[in-house]
Amino acid sequence: MQVNILKTEGLVHSFEVTVPAADIQRQVEGRLARLSATVKIPGFRPGKVPPRILQQRYGASVLGEVVEQVANDAATKAVTEKKLRPAIEPQIEFSSAPEALPAAKDLVMKLEVETIPEIPDVDFSRISLEKPVTEVGEEEIADSLARVAKGNRKAEPMPEDYAARDGDVAVIDFDGKLVGDGDRLEDKRPGLQGEDVSLELGSKRFIEGFEEQLGGVRAGEKRGVTVTFPAEYHAKDLAGKEAVFDVTVKSVSQLKELPPGDDLAREAGFDNLEALRKAISEQIGQNFGGISRAVARRRLMDALSDRVKFAVPPTLARREFEALWQQVQEAKKHGRLEEEDKKKSDSQLEKDYHKIAERRVRLGLLLNEVARRNKIEVGREDVRRAMFEEARRYPGQEKAVIEYFSKNAAAREQLAAPVLEEKVVDFILSRAAVKEKKVSRDALQKAADE
């Protein structure tokens, strides 16, 4: 095997690799000989199949396997001899289709390798940044207690002459039809039919106009409701259409809140109010801490981006841009584009997102290099914790999620990547000059939004 350098342009290295036909033929014959010992062909004993028949039946597939192995060996040899660090899988281009090569012709291929650039050392102690922090105050605890009280309200049935208002719960049956559809549908369809549905008036849970037309209803009352389904309604056969409903009110209840006290705490699963307040304070503190870290992390990324400049592998940058650009197109399609982006032309957006893609790739390479140089690794316990955190995002399906990751190595690697990144960020922050600044809750949220 001969490996010759064709050219080097920046991070892209091109080679021409030549493998003598005799070497390929020797490997093909060796594989066919090993295959002869196990293959079963009618009329022949194992190990006694003539080479000619083996060549006819398996020659093309074996040649393909040999060429693939030779190509991989060539890539490994080029990378090893030239001491390169590939950023992506080397790209191989054959001068002719491998399976069509005559036995007497050498195999010639072009090998292109994009490498990881030289990444400079960074003195993290020279990075200064401010980390906003805020303390849990009585206002935050009171707000959370109010949400706990609202979430643990008890429905108190009201007499038949009581007229429902916003905040009350009506248990209803409803039967609807689309205007112009004629007879009502016999099958029960979500969106048009429902039984024993508890509806809090004013909650905006049903489509616009439905709850408003139930204002003042009493238990046992029947009322007609006419609404138009939104154009973006998830059920396409109902989207944008007008419907008429017959609504039967079965009962009306008022939702009663418990005052902040031990009774409320016990309803929420705690021994007393003090224990509930402590749990709330710890949870809010964790939330504030997460926001503070996110702000510090972003400021760290900005500082690193300003300090560290190097070329990025073009294919990595292109792939990152394509992923970002697809998200931009989806956001445009559904009207969710960022306000600043709405003001820009497509050409300006492309230019901006090319820069963002390059920044992401550059920072990713930098963080990976910091991990390599400082032997920062993700252990089995790290992955295990990440698995359980991911499983908690899918209540009721935790076991299936854990099983999926346990059996899927590629999925575990996807979990490990952000874990490694966060460990590297912690490593850098521990060495940077980070100054904490106490701010209000609103100021912290503003910093996070920015």
C-alpha positions as CSV (number, residue, x, y, z in Angstrom):
1,M,0.0,0.0,0.0
2,Q,1.4,3.4,-1.0
3,V,0.1,6.6,0.5
4,N,1.1,9.8,-1.3
5,I,0.1,13.4,-0.2
6,L,-1.8,15.2,-2.9
7,K,-2.3,18.5,-1.2
8,T,-3.0,20.2,2.2
9,E,-5.4,23.1,2.4
10,G,-5.9,24.4,5.9
11,L,-7.4,21.5,7.9
12,V,-8.1,19.4,4.8
13,H,-5.5,16.8,3.8
14,S,-5.8,14.8,0.6
15,F,-3.9,11.6,-0.2
16,E,-3.7,9.1,-3.1
17,V,-3.6,5.5,-2.0
18,T,-2.5,2.7,-4.3
19,V,-3.0,-0.9,-3.4
20,P,-1.4,-3.5,-5.8
21,A,-3.9,-5.8,-7.5
22,A,-1.8,-8.8,-6.3
23,D,-2.5,-7.8,-2.6
24,I,-6.2,-7.5,-3.2
25,Q,-6.3,-10.8,-5.1
26,R,-4.3,-12.5,-2.3
27,Q,-6.8,-11.3,0.4
28,V,-9.8,-12.3,-1.8
29,E,-8.3,-15.8,-2.2
30,G,-7.6,-16.1,1.5
31,R,-11.2,-15.2,2.4
32,L,-12.6,-17.6,-0.1
33,A,-10.4,-20.3,1.2
34,R,-11.7,-19.7,4.8
35,L,-15.3,-19.6,3.4
36,S,-14.8,-22.9,1.7
37,A,-14.4,-24.6,5.1
38,T,-17.8,-23.6,6.3
39,V,-20.0,-23.0,3.2
40,K,-22.6,-25.6,2.3
41,I,-23.1,-26.2,-1.5
42,P,-25.1,-29.2,-2.7
43,G,-22.8,-31.9,-4.2
44,F,-19.7,-30.8,-2.3
45,R,-18.3,-31.6,1.1
46,P,-17.2,-28.7,3.3
47,G,-13.7,-27.7,2.3
48,K,-13.9,-29.4,-1.1
49,V,-15.8,-26.8,-3.1
50,P,-13.7,-25.9,-6.1
51,P,-12.3,-22.3,-6.1
52,R,-14.0,-21.6,-9.4
53,I,-17.4,-22.2,-8.0
54,L,-16.6,-20.2,-4.9
55,Q,-15.4,-17.4,-7.1
56,Q,-18.6,-17.4,-9.1
57,R,-21.0,-17.4,-6.1
58,Y,-19.1,-15.3,-3.6
59,G,-16.3,-13.5,-5.5
60,A,-18.1,-10.2,-5.9
61,S,-19.3,-9.9,-2.2
62,V,-15.9,-11.0,-0.9
63,L,-14.1,-8.5,-3.2
64,G,-16.4,-5.8,-1.8
65,E,-15.5,-6.7,1.8
66,V,-11.8,-6.8,1.0
67,V,-11.9,-3.3,-0.7
68,E,-13.8,-1.9,2.3
69,Q,-11.2,-3.3,4.7
70,V,-8.4,-2.0,2.5
71,A,-9.9,1.4,2.4
72,N,-10.3,1.5,6.1
73,D,-6.7,0.3,6.6
74,A,-5.5,3.0,4.2
75,A,-7.3,5.7,6.2
76,T,-5.9,4.4,9.4
77,K,-2.4,4.3,7.9
78,A,-2.5,7.8,6.5
79,V,-3.9,9.2,9.8
80,T,-1.3,7.4,11.9
81,E,1.8,8.1,9.7
82,K,1.0,11.7,9.3
83,K,0.0,12.1,13.0
84,L,-3.4,13.6,12.2
85,R,-6.4,13.9,14.4
86,P,-9.5,13.5,12.2
87,A,-12.5,15.7,13.0
88,I,-14.9,13.4,11.0
89,E,-14.7,10.1,9.3
90,P,-12.2,10.2,6.4
91,Q,-13.9,10.5,3.0
92,I,-12.9,7.9,0.4
93,E,-13.3,8.2,-3.4
94,F,-12.4,5.3,-5.7
95,S,-11.0,5.9,-9.2
96,S,-13.4,3.2,-10.4
97,A,-16.1,1.0,-8.8
98,P,-14.3,-1.5,-6.6
99,E,-16.5,-4.4,-7.6
100,A,-15.8,-3.8,-11.3
101,L,-12.0,-3.9,-10.9
102,P,-10.3,-6.5,-13.1
103,A,-8.0,-8.8,-11.2
104,A,-4.9,-7.3,-12.8
105,K,-5.6,-3.7,-12.0
106,D,-4.3,-1.8,-8.9
107,L,-6.8,-0.2,-6.6
108,V,-6.4,3.6,-6.5
109,M,-8.4,5.8,-4.2
110,K,-8.4,9.4,-3.0
111,L,-8.5,9.9,0.7
112,E,-9.6,13.2,2.2
113,V,-9.2,13.9,5.9
114,E,-10.5,16.9,7.8
115,T,-8.5,17.4,11.0
116,I,-8.9,19.0,14.4
117,P,-7.0,22.3,14.4
118,E,-4.3,23.2,16.8
119,I,-6.1,24.6,19.8
120,P,-4.2,27.0,22.0
121,D,-3.9,26.7,25.7
122,V,-6.0,29.1,27.7
123,D,-5.2,30.6,31.0
124,F,-8.6,30.4,32.6
125,S,-7.5,32.4,35.6
126,R,-7.3,35.5,33.4
127,I,-11.1,35.2,32.6
128,S,-13.2,37.4,34.8
129,L,-17.0,37.3,34.9
130,E,-19.8,38.3,37.1
131,K,-22.4,35.7,38.3
132,P,-25.7,37.1,39.4
133,V,-27.2,35.4,42.5
134,T,-30.4,36.0,44.5
135,E,-31.7,34.9,47.8
136,V,-35.0,33.2,48.5
137,G,-37.2,35.8,50.0
138,E,-40.6,35.7,51.8
139,E,-42.3,36.9,48.6
140,E,-41.2,33.9,46.6
141,I,-42.2,31.5,49.4
142,A,-45.6,33.2,49.7
143,D,-46.2,33.0,45.9
144,S,-45.3,29.3,45.9
145,L,-47.6,28.6,48.9
146,A,-50.4,30.3,47.0
147,R,-49.7,28.0,44.0
148,V,-49.7,25.0,46.4
149,A,-53.0,26.1,47.9
150,K,-54.5,26.6,44.4
151,G,-53.3,23.1,43.4
152,N,-54.9,21.5,46.4
153,R,-58.3,23.2,46.3
154,K,-61.3,21.2,47.3
155,A,-64.5,21.2,45.3
156,E,-67.6,22.0,47.4
157,P,-70.9,21.2,45.7
158,M,-73.3,24.1,45.4
159,P,-77.1,24.0,45.6
160,E,-79.1,23.8,42.3
161,D,-80.1,27.5,42.4
162,Y,-76.5,28.6,42.5
163,A,-75.3,30.3,39.3
164,A,-71.8,29.3,38.2
165,R,-69.1,32.0,37.6
166,D,-65.5,32.0,36.7
167,G,-63.4,29.9,39.1
168,D,-66.2,27.4,39.7
169,V,-66.2,23.8,38.4
170,A,-69.0,22.5,36.3
171,V,-69.3,18.8,35.6
172,I,-70.9,18.5,32.1
173,D,-71.8,16.2,29.3
174,F,-71.6,17.7,25.8
175,D,-72.7,16.5,22.4
176,G,-71.8,18.5,19.4
177,K,-72.0,18.5,15.6
178,L,-70.4,20.5,12.9
179,V,-72.7,23.1,11.3
180,G,-73.9,21.7,8.0
181,D,-73.1,18.1,8.9
182,G,-76.7,17.1,9.5
183,D,-77.2,14.3,11.9
184,R,-74.9,14.0,14.9
185,L,-72.1,11.4,14.7
186,E,-72.9,8.1,16.4
187,D,-69.3,7.5,17.5
188,K,-68.0,9.5,20.4
189,R,-65.3,11.9,19.2
190,P,-62.9,13.9,21.4
191,G,-63.6,17.5,20.7
192,L,-67.3,17.0,19.8
193,Q,-68.5,14.6,22.6
194,G,-67.7,14.2,26.2
195,E,-69.2,12.8,29.5
196,D,-68.6,13.7,33.1
197,V,-66.1,16.4,32.1
198,S,-64.9,18.7,34.9
199,L,-64.5,22.1,33.6
200,E,-63.2,25.1,35.6
201,L,-64.9,28.1,34.1
202,G,-62.5,30.8,33.0
203,S,-59.6,28.4,32.8
204,K,-59.4,28.8,29.0
205,R,-59.1,25.0,28.8
206,F,-61.7,24.6,26.1
207,I,-61.7,26.4,22.8
208,E,-62.4,30.1,22.9
209,G,-66.1,31.0,23.5
210,F,-67.1,27.7,25.0
211,E,-66.6,28.5,28.7
212,E,-67.9,32.1,28.3
213,Q,-71.3,30.8,27.1
214,L,-71.6,28.7,30.3
215,G,-71.5,31.7,32.6
216,G,-74.4,31.6,35.1
217,V,-75.4,27.9,34.5
218,R,-77.0,25.9,37.3
219,A,-76.9,22.2,38.1
220,G,-79.4,20.3,35.9
221,E,-79.6,23.0,33.3
222,K,-79.2,22.4,29.5
223,R,-77.7,25.0,27.3
224,G,-76.7,25.3,23.7
225,V,-73.2,26.5,22.8
226,T,-71.9,27.6,19.4
227,V,-68.2,27.9,18.7
228,T,-65.6,27.9,15.9
229,F,-62.6,25.6,16.2
230,P,-59.3,27.4,15.7
231,A,-57.7,27.2,12.3
232,E,-54.6,25.5,13.8
233,Y,-56.7,23.0,15.9
234,H,-54.8,19.7,16.2
235,A,-57.7,17.6,14.8
236,K,-57.6,18.7,11.1
237,D,-61.1,17.6,10.4
238,L,-62.4,20.1,13.0
239,A,-59.9,22.9,12.3
240,G,-61.6,26.2,11.3
241,K,-65.1,24.7,11.4
242,E,-68.2,25.9,13.3
243,A,-69.9,23.5,15.8
244,V,-73.1,23.5,17.9
245,F,-73.1,21.7,21.3
246,D,-75.8,20.5,23.5
247,V,-74.4,20.9,27.1
248,T,-76.0,19.3,30.2
249,V,-74.7,20.6,33.5
250,K,-74.7,17.8,36.0
251,S,-73.3,19.7,39.0
252,V,-71.6,23.0,40.0
253,S,-69.0,23.3,42.7
254,Q,-66.9,26.0,44.2
255,L,-63.2,25.5,44.7
256,K,-62.2,26.2,48.2
257,E,-58.6,26.9,49.1
258,L,-57.0,26.0,52.5
259,P,-55.2,28.9,54.2
260,P,-51.4,28.5,54.5
261,G,-51.1,26.2,57.6
262,D,-50.5,22.7,58.7
263,D,-53.7,21.4,57.0
264,L,-52.5,22.7,53.7
265,A,-49.1,21.2,54.3
266,R,-50.6,17.8,55.1
267,E,-52.7,18.0,51.9
268,A,-49.4,18.5,50.0
269,G,-47.7,15.5,51.7
270,F,-45.7,17.3,54.4
271,D,-45.9,17.0,58.2
272,N,-46.5,20.6,58.9
273,L,-46.2,24.1,57.4
274,E,-42.6,24.5,58.5
275,A,-41.6,21.4,56.5
276,L,-43.5,22.6,53.5
277,R,-41.9,26.1,53.6
278,K,-38.5,24.5,53.9
279,A,-39.1,22.3,50.9
280,I,-40.4,25.3,48.9
281,S,-37.4,27.4,49.9
282,E,-34.9,24.6,48.8
283,Q,-36.7,24.1,45.5
284,I,-36.7,27.9,44.7
285,G,-33.1,28.1,45.8
286,Q,-32.2,25.3,43.3
287,N,-34.1,27.0,40.6
288,F,-32.4,30.3,41.3
289,G,-29.0,28.5,41.4
290,G,-29.7,26.9,38.0
291,I,-30.6,30.3,36.5
292,S,-27.4,31.8,38.0
293,R,-25.3,29.0,36.6
294,A,-26.9,29.3,33.1
295,V,-26.1,33.1,33.1
296,A,-22.5,32.4,34.2
297,R,-22.1,29.7,31.7
298,R,-23.3,31.9,28.8
299,R,-20.9,34.7,29.9
300,L,-18.1,32.1,30.1
301,M,-18.9,31.0,26.5
302,D,-18.8,34.6,25.3
303,A,-15.5,35.2,27.0
304,L,-14.0,32.0,25.5
305,S,-15.3,32.9,22.1
306,D,-13.7,36.3,22.3
307,R,-10.3,34.9,23.5
308,V,-9.9,31.8,21.4
309,K,-9.7,32.0,17.6
310,F,-8.9,29.1,15.3
311,A,-10.2,27.7,12.1
312,V,-12.9,25.0,12.3
313,P,-13.3,21.9,10.1
314,P,-15.5,23.0,7.2
315,T,-17.7,19.9,7.2
316,L,-18.4,20.2,10.9
317,A,-19.4,23.9,10.4
318,R,-21.5,23.0,7.4
319,R,-23.4,20.3,9.3
320,E,-24.0,22.6,12.3
321,F,-25.3,25.3,10.0
322,E,-27.6,22.9,8.2
323,A,-29.1,21.8,11.5
324,L,-29.6,25.4,12.7
325,W,-31.0,26.5,9.3
326,Q,-33.6,23.8,9.4
327,Q,-34.7,25.0,12.8
328,V,-34.9,28.5,11.4
329,Q,-37.0,27.4,8.5
330,E,-39.4,25.5,10.8
331,A,-39.7,28.6,13.1
332,K,-40.5,30.7,10.1
333,K,-43.1,28.2,8.9
334,H,-44.9,28.2,12.2
335,G,-44.5,31.9,13.0
336,R,-42.0,31.3,15.9
337,L,-39.0,33.2,14.6
338,E,-37.2,35.4,17.1
339,E,-38.2,39.0,16.9
340,E,-34.8,40.2,15.9
341,D,-34.6,37.6,13.1
342,K,-37.9,38.7,11.7
343,K,-36.4,42.0,10.7
344,K,-33.6,40.3,8.7
345,S,-33.5,39.2,5.1
346,D,-32.7,35.5,4.3
347,S,-29.2,36.4,3.1
348,Q,-28.5,38.2,6.4
349,L,-30.0,35.4,8.4
350,E,-27.8,32.9,6.6
351,K,-24.7,35.0,7.2
352,D,-25.6,35.3,10.9
353,Y,-26.3,31.6,11.4
354,H,-23.1,30.6,9.6
355,K,-21.3,32.6,12.3
356,I,-23.3,31.0,15.0
357,A,-22.5,27.5,13.6
358,E,-18.8,28.3,13.5
359,R,-18.9,29.6,17.1
360,R,-20.7,26.5,18.3
361,V,-18.2,24.2,16.6
362,R,-15.2,26.2,17.8
363,L,-16.4,26.1,21.4
364,G,-17.3,22.4,21.2
365,L,-13.8,21.6,20.0
366,L,-12.3,23.8,22.7
367,L,-14.3,22.1,25.5
368,N,-13.4,18.7,24.2
369,E,-9.7,19.6,24.1
370,V,-9.9,20.9,27.7
371,A,-11.4,17.6,28.7
372,R,-8.6,15.7,26.9
373,R,-5.8,17.7,28.3
374,N,-7.1,17.6,31.8
375,K,-8.3,13.9,31.7
376,I,-11.9,14.9,32.4
377,E,-14.1,11.9,31.7
378,V,-17.7,10.8,32.1
379,G,-18.0,7.7,34.4
380,R,-20.6,5.0,34.5
381,E,-22.3,6.7,37.5
382,D,-22.5,10.0,35.6
383,V,-24.3,8.3,32.8
384,R,-26.5,6.4,35.2
385,R,-27.6,9.7,36.8
386,A,-28.3,11.2,33.4
387,M,-30.4,8.2,32.5
388,F,-32.6,8.6,35.6
389,E,-32.9,12.4,35.0
390,E,-34.0,11.7,31.5
391,A,-36.5,9.1,32.6
392,R,-38.1,11.5,35.1
393,R,-39.1,13.6,32.1
394,Y,-41.5,10.9,31.0
395,P,-43.8,10.1,34.0
396,G,-45.2,6.6,33.8
397,Q,-42.7,5.5,31.3
398,E,-39.6,5.6,33.4
399,K,-38.9,1.9,33.2
400,A,-39.1,1.8,29.4
401,V,-36.8,4.8,29.1
402,I,-34.2,3.2,31.4
403,E,-34.4,0.0,29.5
404,Y,-33.9,1.8,26.2
405,F,-30.7,3.5,27.3
406,S,-29.4,0.4,29.0
407,K,-29.6,-1.5,25.7
408,N,-28.5,1.3,23.3
409,A,-24.9,2.3,23.5
410,A,-25.3,5.1,20.9
411,A,-28.1,6.6,23.0
412,R,-25.9,6.5,26.1
413,E,-23.2,8.3,24.2
414,Q,-25.7,11.1,23.4
415,L,-26.5,11.4,27.1
416,A,-22.8,11.4,28.0
417,A,-21.9,14.3,25.7
418,P,-23.7,17.1,27.5
419,V,-22.6,15.6,30.9
420,L,-19.0,15.9,29.8
421,E,-19.6,19.5,28.6
422,E,-21.0,20.5,31.9
423,K,-18.1,18.9,33.8
424,V,-15.7,20.9,31.6
425,V,-17.6,24.1,32.2
426,D,-17.4,23.5,36.0
427,F,-13.7,22.9,35.6
428,I,-13.2,26.2,33.8
429,L,-15.4,28.1,36.2
430,S,-13.5,26.8,39.2
431,R,-10.3,28.4,37.7
432,A,-11.8,31.6,36.4
433,A,-12.2,34.8,38.4
434,V,-16.0,34.5,39.1
435,K,-17.5,37.3,41.2
436,E,-20.9,36.8,42.6
437,K,-23.2,39.8,42.6
438,K,-26.5,39.8,44.6
439,V,-29.4,40.9,42.5
440,S,-33.2,40.9,42.7
441,R,-35.3,38.0,41.3
442,D,-36.4,40.3,38.5
443,A,-32.8,41.3,37.7
444,L,-31.7,37.6,37.7
445,Q,-34.5,36.7,35.3
446,K,-33.7,39.7,33.1
447,A,-30.0,38.5,32.9
448,A,-31.3,35.0,32.0
449,D,-33.6,36.4,29.3
450,E,-30.7,38.4,27.8
